[in-house]
Amino acid sequence: MFDAQPHLIEEIRNRFAHVSDCPFQGERIFFENAGGALTLKSVVETSARFAAIPDNPGRDNPAGRAAVELIARAKDDMAVFFNAPGGQFIAGESGTELLFRLIGAACLGTPEGRVLGSTLEHPATRSAADRYAPIGGKRHVLVAHDDATGSVDADSYAPEITPDTRVATILHTSPVTGMGVDVAAIAAKIRQTAPDCYIIVDGIQHAAHGGLDLAALGVDGYVISPYKMFSRHGYGIAWLSERLAALPHDGLMGAPGAPWELGTRDAGAYAAFSDVVAYFDWLGGQVGDHEDRRARIVAAGEAIQAQEAALTRAMLHGAGNLPGLASFEGITILGGIDNPRREGLVSFALAGHEAGEIVAALNAAGIRTHIRKADHYSGNILNPLGMESCVRVSLCHYNTEAEVIRFLAAMRDIAS
C-alpha cells in the first residue's frame, strides 16, 4: 500500500493537478474519480503547448511532420500499454462516440442474427446496440446481470449465445456498482458457439484501475475515455482488431487506407495519452525492478489495484479507530460488502437519509462524491434493487487512508 511509503505517495500526488484542492471550492478530498479522474500535470502542460500550435499533421513543413511523428509514437505507446495483438488505435470525440461507431459498423457489416449484451452495461453500449441492431436486421438480446454481486459472468451469457450471434458487447467494469467483469471468460464462451462474433468492450470505467491486456481478452474492439484515466476531456481512444477495422465504416470517399478517423485529429490528445503511458512506466519503476517497459506497466497496474483494494477495505471495514460503512445500521452496499470484483468504488444507500442529502453534507465537509439516480444512466442497476438513488464514492490510487478516515468521520456525523 502506497500509504506505507510516505515518500512515494507524496511523489504520486505531486504529479496530479488539484489533488487536494478545487479551484472553485478550496481544500477538498476527491472521491469522484469515476466521474473523471484527476489530471496529470504533464497532461495539462502538453495540452497547453499543443493547443497553441496552428499547423495540421501531415503538412509539408516541420510542424506538420513533427505532429505525424508524435501521433505514430503515441500509437506505439498505446500498443505497449494495452498489450495489443496487432490491429489499430484511433482517436475520436469521446468514448461513447467511439462505441457507437464500432458497434454500428459491426451491426451493419454482418448478416442477420443477434446482438448480445447485458443489463449491467452503461447506456453507451446498450443505446448503440439498440439503435443499430434493428437496422442491421438483428435482434438485441440482453443477459440479466446478478443484482447480488453487481456483475455478470460467462455462465449467465451462455444460454443466450447462439451460432448466429454476430455482435456482442461487454462492460469491463460497472461505474455504478464498481464491480469488474471477466471479459476473457465471456469472450471465450461466446467464441465456442459463435467464433466469428465481433466482441466490443466498454473499458471506460476499468482503464484507470490497472490490468489492461488486450492480447489476453480475445476481443475485437476496446474503448476508453482518457479523462477517466488521468488525461483530459475532449477525446476517446479505441482499439480495433484487423477484422473489425476491415468492415465498412464511415469515412471520406477515396481516402487512402480507408481510415476510421474523421477529420483532422488533435495531435495534442495523442501526446497527452503518451504522458499517461509515461506515468505508468514511471510508477512501475518505483514499485518494481523491471528492465522491460511492458513489465513496468504491468507492475504499476498491480500496485494500483493493491492500493485501491486497501482503501476500499478501509472504507468498508474501518480505519483510524472509526467504524467502516459495513457496520452502519441501515446500510446497503451495492454488490455486497466483501466482493473480490470491486475496483476502487463503493456505492451505498443509508436508511433514513436521502442520497442527495448525504452527497451535499459530504461536500460541505470538503469531500467530493456523487449521487447516482435511477435514470437513463443508472436505472438498469438501481431499479431492480428498488432504489431511487445511491451515493457513489470512487477512489483512485493517489487517494490515501487519511482521506478515507476523514470520510468515515464525516459519515459518522451524518448518520448520528
C-alpha positions as CSV (number, residue, x, y, z in Angstrom):
1,M,0.0,0.0,0.0
2,F,1.4,3.4,-1.0
3,D,0.4,4.9,2.4
4,A,3.2,2.8,3.9
5,Q,5.7,4.6,1.7
6,P,5.2,8.3,2.5
7,H,7.8,9.4,0.0
8,L,6.2,7.5,-2.8
9,I,2.6,8.6,-2.1
10,E,3.8,12.2,-1.9
11,E,5.6,11.8,-5.3
12,I,2.5,10.3,-6.8
13,R,0.2,13.0,-5.6
14,N,2.6,15.7,-6.7
15,R,2.2,14.5,-10.3
16,F,-1.5,15.4,-10.3
17,A,-3.3,18.7,-10.6
18,H,-5.7,19.7,-7.9
19,V,-5.1,16.6,-5.9
20,S,-6.2,18.1,-2.6
21,D,-7.9,21.4,-3.7
22,C,-10.6,22.6,-6.1
23,P,-10.2,25.9,-7.8
24,F,-13.8,26.7,-7.0
25,Q,-14.2,25.2,-3.6
26,G,-10.8,25.2,-2.0
27,E,-9.5,22.3,0.0
28,R,-11.3,19.0,-0.7
29,I,-10.9,15.3,-0.9
30,F,-11.6,13.9,-4.4
31,F,-13.7,10.8,-4.2
32,E,-15.4,11.3,-7.6
33,N,-12.9,9.6,-9.8
34,A,-15.5,7.5,-11.6
35,G,-16.9,10.8,-13.0
36,G,-13.4,11.8,-14.2
37,A,-10.1,11.1,-12.6
38,L,-7.6,13.8,-11.6
39,T,-5.4,15.0,-14.4
40,L,-1.6,14.6,-14.6
41,K,0.3,17.9,-14.5
42,S,2.2,16.7,-17.5
43,V,-1.0,16.3,-19.5
44,V,-2.0,19.9,-18.6
45,E,1.4,21.1,-19.8
46,T,1.3,19.1,-23.0
47,S,-2.3,20.1,-23.8
48,A,-1.5,23.8,-23.4
49,R,1.6,23.5,-25.6
50,F,-0.1,21.8,-28.5
51,A,-3.2,24.0,-28.2
52,A,-1.0,26.9,-29.3
53,I,0.3,25.2,-32.5
54,P,-1.7,26.1,-35.6
55,D,-0.2,23.5,-38.0
56,N,-2.0,20.3,-39.0
57,P,-0.5,16.9,-39.1
58,G,0.8,15.8,-42.5
59,R,1.6,19.2,-44.0
60,D,4.9,19.5,-45.7
61,N,6.5,21.6,-43.0
62,P,8.5,20.9,-39.9
63,A,5.5,21.3,-37.5
64,G,3.2,19.0,-39.7
65,R,5.9,16.3,-39.9
66,A,6.5,16.5,-36.2
67,A,2.8,16.0,-35.5
68,V,2.8,12.9,-37.7
69,E,5.8,11.5,-35.8
70,L,4.2,12.3,-32.5
71,I,0.9,10.6,-33.3
72,A,2.8,7.5,-34.6
73,R,4.8,7.4,-31.3
74,A,1.7,7.7,-29.3
75,K,0.1,4.8,-31.1
76,D,3.2,2.7,-30.4
77,D,2.9,3.7,-26.7
78,M,-0.7,2.6,-26.8
79,A,0.2,-0.8,-28.3
80,V,2.6,-1.4,-25.4
81,F,0.3,0.0,-22.8
82,F,-2.7,-2.1,-23.9
83,N,-0.6,-5.1,-25.0
84,A,-2.4,-5.0,-28.3
85,P,-2.3,-8.0,-30.6
86,G,-2.0,-6.1,-33.9
87,G,-4.9,-4.0,-35.0
88,Q,-5.0,-0.3,-34.8
89,F,-5.8,2.6,-32.4
90,I,-7.9,5.6,-33.3
91,A,-9.0,8.7,-31.5
92,G,-12.5,10.1,-31.6
93,E,-14.8,12.6,-30.0
94,S,-15.4,10.6,-26.8
95,G,-15.5,7.0,-25.6
96,T,-19.3,7.0,-26.1
97,E,-19.0,8.2,-29.7
98,L,-16.4,5.5,-30.5
99,L,-18.6,2.8,-29.0
100,F,-21.4,3.9,-31.3
101,R,-19.1,3.8,-34.3
102,L,-17.6,0.4,-33.6
103,I,-20.9,-1.2,-32.6
104,G,-22.7,0.4,-35.6
105,A,-20.1,-0.9,-38.1
106,A,-20.3,-4.4,-36.6
107,C,-24.1,-4.4,-36.7
108,L,-24.3,-3.1,-40.2
109,G,-21.5,-5.1,-41.7
110,T,-22.6,-8.6,-40.6
111,P,-25.5,-10.9,-41.7
112,E,-28.8,-11.1,-39.9
113,G,-28.7,-12.6,-36.4
114,R,-28.4,-11.5,-32.9
115,V,-26.6,-8.7,-30.9
116,L,-25.8,-9.8,-27.4
117,G,-25.2,-7.6,-24.4
118,S,-26.1,-7.4,-20.7
119,T,-28.3,-5.4,-18.4
120,L,-25.1,-4.4,-16.5
121,E,-23.9,-2.2,-19.3
122,H,-23.7,1.6,-19.5
123,P,-26.1,3.2,-21.9
124,A,-23.2,3.9,-24.3
125,T,-23.2,0.3,-25.5
126,R,-26.8,-0.5,-24.8
127,S,-28.0,2.5,-26.8
128,A,-25.7,1.9,-29.7
129,A,-26.8,-1.7,-30.0
130,D,-30.5,-0.7,-29.6
131,R,-30.1,1.7,-32.5
132,Y,-28.1,-0.3,-34.9
133,A,-29.3,-3.9,-34.3
134,P,-32.7,-3.5,-36.0
135,I,-31.1,-1.5,-38.9
136,G,-28.8,-4.4,-39.4
137,G,-31.6,-7.0,-39.3
138,K,-30.7,-8.2,-35.8
139,R,-32.4,-8.8,-32.5
140,H,-30.8,-7.1,-29.5
141,V,-30.7,-9.6,-26.5
142,L,-29.7,-8.6,-23.0
143,V,-28.4,-11.0,-20.5
144,A,-29.5,-10.3,-16.9
145,H,-26.7,-9.3,-14.5
146,D,-26.6,-10.5,-10.9
147,D,-28.1,-7.9,-8.5
148,A,-26.3,-9.5,-5.6
149,T,-22.8,-9.3,-7.0
150,G,-23.3,-6.2,-9.2
151,S,-21.7,-8.1,-12.1
152,V,-22.3,-10.6,-14.8
153,D,-20.4,-13.8,-15.7
154,A,-19.9,-16.2,-18.6
155,D,-22.4,-18.7,-17.3
156,S,-25.1,-16.0,-17.4
157,Y,-24.2,-15.3,-21.1
158,A,-24.1,-19.0,-22.1
159,P,-27.8,-19.7,-22.5
160,E,-28.2,-16.8,-24.9
161,I,-25.2,-17.5,-27.1
162,T,-26.3,-18.9,-30.5
163,P,-24.4,-19.6,-33.7
164,D,-26.0,-16.5,-35.3
165,T,-24.7,-14.2,-32.5
166,R,-22.9,-11.7,-34.8
167,V,-22.0,-8.9,-32.3
168,A,-21.5,-8.9,-28.5
169,T,-20.9,-6.1,-26.1
170,I,-19.2,-6.5,-22.7
171,L,-18.8,-3.9,-19.9
172,H,-15.4,-4.4,-18.3
173,T,-16.3,-2.6,-15.0
174,S,-19.6,-1.0,-13.9
175,P,-19.4,2.7,-13.0
176,V,-22.4,2.2,-10.7
177,T,-21.6,-1.0,-8.7
178,G,-17.8,-0.7,-9.2
179,M,-17.6,-4.4,-10.0
180,G,-15.3,-5.9,-12.7
181,V,-16.3,-8.5,-15.3
182,D,-14.2,-11.4,-16.5
183,V,-14.1,-10.3,-20.1
184,A,-11.8,-13.1,-21.3
185,A,-14.1,-15.8,-19.9
186,I,-17.2,-14.3,-21.5
187,A,-15.4,-13.8,-24.9
188,A,-14.1,-17.4,-24.8
189,K,-17.6,-18.7,-24.0
190,I,-19.0,-16.7,-27.0
191,R,-16.4,-17.9,-29.4
192,Q,-17.1,-21.6,-28.5
193,T,-20.5,-21.2,-30.2
194,A,-20.1,-18.1,-32.4
195,P,-16.4,-18.0,-33.4
196,D,-16.8,-15.1,-35.8
197,C,-18.8,-12.9,-33.5
198,Y,-17.4,-9.3,-33.2
199,I,-16.9,-8.6,-29.5
200,I,-16.6,-5.0,-28.4
201,V,-15.7,-3.9,-24.9
202,D,-16.5,-0.8,-22.9
203,G,-13.4,-0.3,-20.9
204,I,-14.1,3.3,-19.8
205,Q,-14.5,2.6,-16.1
206,H,-11.9,-0.1,-15.9
207,A,-9.0,1.7,-17.5
208,A,-7.7,3.7,-14.6
209,H,-7.6,0.7,-12.2
210,G,-4.8,-1.3,-13.9
211,G,-4.8,-4.6,-15.7
212,L,-5.2,-3.7,-19.4
213,D,-4.1,-6.7,-21.6
214,L,-5.9,-6.9,-24.9
215,A,-3.9,-10.0,-26.0
216,A,-5.5,-11.9,-23.1
217,L,-9.1,-10.8,-23.8
218,G,-9.7,-12.2,-27.2
219,V,-12.0,-9.4,-28.4
220,D,-12.3,-7.2,-31.4
221,G,-12.8,-3.7,-30.0
222,Y,-11.9,-1.9,-26.8
223,V,-12.8,1.7,-26.0
224,I,-11.7,4.1,-23.2
225,S,-12.3,7.7,-22.2
226,P,-8.9,9.1,-21.3
227,Y,-10.3,11.7,-19.0
228,K,-11.2,8.8,-16.7
229,M,-7.6,7.7,-16.7
230,F,-5.6,10.8,-15.8
231,S,-5.7,12.6,-19.2
232,R,-8.3,15.2,-20.2
233,H,-11.7,15.7,-21.8
234,G,-12.3,16.1,-25.5
235,Y,-11.3,12.7,-27.0
236,G,-11.7,9.0,-26.7
237,I,-9.4,6.1,-27.7
238,A,-10.4,2.9,-29.4
239,W,-8.5,-0.2,-30.4
240,L,-9.9,-2.3,-33.4
241,S,-8.8,-5.7,-34.4
242,E,-7.8,-6.1,-38.0
243,R,-11.0,-7.8,-39.0
244,L,-13.2,-5.2,-37.2
245,A,-11.2,-2.4,-38.9
246,A,-11.8,-4.1,-42.3
247,L,-15.6,-3.7,-42.0
248,P,-17.4,-1.0,-44.0
249,H,-17.4,2.2,-41.9
250,D,-17.9,6.0,-42.1
251,G,-15.1,7.7,-43.9
252,L,-14.1,10.0,-46.7
253,M,-14.5,8.7,-50.2
254,G,-11.2,7.8,-51.8
255,A,-9.2,8.3,-48.7
256,P,-6.1,6.1,-48.9
257,G,-6.2,3.2,-46.4
258,A,-9.9,3.6,-45.6
259,P,-9.1,5.4,-42.3
260,W,-11.5,5.3,-39.4
261,E,-10.7,8.7,-38.1
262,L,-12.9,11.5,-39.4
263,G,-11.2,14.9,-40.0
264,T,-8.1,16.2,-38.5
265,R,-7.3,14.8,-35.1
266,D,-5.8,16.7,-32.2
267,A,-2.1,15.8,-32.1
268,G,-2.1,17.1,-28.5
269,A,-4.6,14.5,-27.5
270,Y,-2.3,11.8,-28.7
271,A,0.7,13.4,-26.9
272,A,-1.3,13.7,-23.7
273,F,-2.0,9.9,-23.8
274,S,1.7,9.3,-24.2
275,D,2.0,11.2,-20.9
276,V,-0.3,8.7,-19.3
277,V,1.8,5.8,-20.5
278,A,4.9,7.5,-19.3
279,Y,3.3,7.9,-15.8
280,F,2.5,4.2,-15.6
281,D,6.1,3.4,-16.8
282,W,7.5,5.7,-14.0
283,L,5.2,4.2,-11.3
284,G,6.1,0.7,-12.3
285,G,9.8,1.6,-11.9
286,Q,9.1,2.8,-8.3
287,V,7.3,-0.4,-7.2
288,G,9.5,-3.0,-9.0
289,D,12.8,-3.6,-10.7
290,H,12.0,-4.4,-14.3
291,E,14.0,-3.5,-17.4
292,D,11.1,-4.2,-19.8
293,R,8.7,-1.3,-20.3
294,R,5.6,-3.5,-20.6
295,A,6.6,-5.3,-17.3
296,R,6.8,-1.9,-15.6
297,I,3.4,-1.0,-16.8
298,V,2.0,-4.3,-15.5
299,A,3.7,-3.8,-12.2
300,A,2.1,-0.3,-11.9
301,G,-1.3,-1.8,-12.6
302,E,-0.8,-4.4,-9.9
303,A,0.3,-1.7,-7.4
304,I,-2.7,0.4,-8.3
305,Q,-5.1,-2.5,-7.7
306,A,-3.5,-3.3,-4.3
307,Q,-3.7,0.4,-3.2
308,E,-7.3,0.7,-4.2
309,A,-8.2,-2.6,-2.6
310,A,-6.7,-1.5,0.7
311,L,-8.6,1.8,0.5
312,T,-12.0,0.3,-0.2
313,R,-11.4,-2.3,2.5
314,A,-10.7,0.5,5.0
315,M,-13.8,2.3,3.8
316,L,-16.0,-0.7,4.3
317,H,-14.4,-2.2,7.5
318,G,-13.0,0.8,9.2
319,A,-9.7,2.7,9.8
320,G,-8.2,5.1,12.4
321,N,-10.5,3.7,15.1
322,L,-13.5,4.6,13.1
323,P,-16.1,2.0,12.0
324,G,-16.4,1.3,8.3
325,L,-19.6,1.7,6.2
326,A,-20.4,-2.0,6.6
327,S,-21.1,-1.5,10.3
328,F,-23.6,1.4,9.8
329,E,-27.1,0.5,10.8
330,G,-29.4,0.5,7.7
331,I,-26.6,0.5,5.2
332,T,-26.9,-1.1,1.8
333,I,-23.7,-1.7,-0.2
334,L,-24.2,-2.4,-3.9
335,G,-22.7,-5.6,-4.9
336,G,-22.2,-6.8,-1.3
337,I,-19.5,-6.0,1.2
338,D,-16.6,-8.4,0.6
339,N,-16.7,-8.7,-3.2
340,P,-13.4,-9.5,-5.0
341,R,-14.7,-7.9,-8.2
342,R,-14.6,-4.4,-6.6
343,E,-12.4,-1.9,-8.4
344,G,-11.9,1.3,-6.3
345,L,-15.6,2.1,-5.9
346,V,-18.2,1.8,-3.2
347,S,-21.9,2.7,-3.8
348,F,-24.3,2.7,-0.9
349,A,-27.6,3.8,0.5
350,L,-28.3,4.6,4.1
351,A,-31.8,4.1,5.5
352,G,-33.4,7.4,6.7
353,H,-31.0,9.6,4.7
354,E,-31.6,10.7,1.1
355,A,-28.6,10.1,-1.1
356,G,-28.6,13.7,-2.3
357,E,-28.5,14.9,1.3
358,I,-25.5,12.7,2.1
359,V,-23.6,13.9,-1.0
360,A,-24.4,17.5,-0.1
361,A,-23.3,17.0,3.5
362,L,-20.1,15.3,2.4
363,N,-19.4,18.2,0.0
364,A,-19.9,20.7,2.8
365,A,-17.3,18.7,4.8
366,G,-14.9,19.0,1.8
367,I,-15.4,15.5,0.4
368,R,-16.4,15.2,-3.2
369,T,-18.7,12.3,-4.0
370,H,-21.6,11.8,-6.4
371,I,-25.2,10.7,-6.5
372,R,-26.4,8.0,-8.9
373,K,-30.1,8.1,-9.7
374,A,-32.4,5.6,-11.3
375,D,-32.3,7.4,-14.6
376,H,-31.1,6.6,-18.1
377,Y,-27.5,6.2,-16.7
378,S,-28.1,4.0,-13.7
379,G,-31.7,2.8,-13.7
380,N,-30.6,-0.5,-15.1
381,I,-28.8,-1.1,-11.8
382,L,-30.9,0.7,-9.3
383,N,-34.4,-0.2,-10.4
384,P,-34.1,-3.9,-9.9
385,L,-32.9,-3.2,-6.4
386,G,-35.9,-1.0,-5.7
387,M,-33.6,2.0,-5.1
388,E,-34.2,5.6,-6.4
389,S,-30.6,6.7,-5.8
390,C,-27.4,5.9,-4.1
391,V,-24.1,7.6,-3.1
392,R,-21.1,6.7,-5.2
393,V,-17.7,7.0,-3.6
394,S,-15.0,6.4,-6.1
395,L,-11.3,6.3,-5.4
396,C,-8.0,6.1,-7.3
397,H,-4.5,5.0,-6.2
398,Y,-3.5,8.6,-5.3
399,N,-6.1,8.7,-2.6
400,T,-4.9,7.9,0.9
401,E,-6.1,6.2,4.1
402,A,-6.1,9.6,5.8
403,E,-8.7,10.8,3.3
404,V,-10.8,7.6,3.9
405,I,-10.6,8.3,7.7
406,R,-11.9,11.9,7.1
407,F,-14.7,10.4,5.0
408,L,-15.7,7.9,7.7
409,A,-15.7,10.7,10.3
410,A,-18.0,12.7,8.2
411,M,-20.3,9.7,7.6
412,R,-20.4,9.1,11.4
413,D,-21.6,12.6,11.9
414,I,-24.2,12.3,9.1
415,A,-25.5,9.0,10.4
416,S,-25.7,10.1,14.1
